[in-house]
């Protein structure tokens, strides 16, 4: 996903298929509920490291794993 696409998603804000999760140092418990909800609909976009006010707060590099 490109930075341009991410900025576009953030500018639209949260909705039925877009969800922001802070997740600074750990995954939030309700993340999996959101994934299940999207799977039961038509999918969606979950952005980790973005708060409800569209602020990019990032995630802790020490808590991420690169595949």
N, C-alpha and C positions, 0 to 999 in steps of 0.2 A: 504494500500500500504506500502511496506517495505522500509526502508532507502536504502537498496541495489537497489531496483527497481528505486527509485527516483534518486539516483546517476547515474544509468545507463541511464535514460531518459536525465538527464542534460548533460552527457558526449556525447550523440548523437547530442545535439544541436537542435535548432529550425528547423522545416520543415513543410511539408504539414499537419502533424497530431500532431505536438508538438509546443506549444507556451508558452513562458515565460512572466510573467507579474510582474512588480515590486510590485504594490499594497501595499506599506508600511503601509499607514494609512487609505486608502480608496480604494474601487474598482474603477478601471479605466473605463471610459465611453466606451471604445472600447472592453471591456471584453465581452459584450453581442453580439457584432458583431462577435467575434471569436467563441462564443458558437453557434451562428446561422450558421456560416460557417461550423463548425464541424458537426452540425446536418444535414446539406445538403450534407455532404459527408459520410465518413465511421466512423465518430467519431474522437477522438483524446485525447490528454493529455494537460491540462492547468496547469502549475505550478505557483502558486502565491508566491511572495517573491523571485523570481529569475530574475535577469536582463538579458539583451540581450548578455552579455559577459559571461554567465554561472556562475555568482557570486550569491551565496545564501545570500540575504540581509534580509530575514525574513519578517514577518508582525507584526504589533503592536498587542500585546496580548489584549490590552484594546478594540480593534476594532473587535475582533473575537467573535463568538458565538459558543458554543459547544452544539451539539444536544444530 
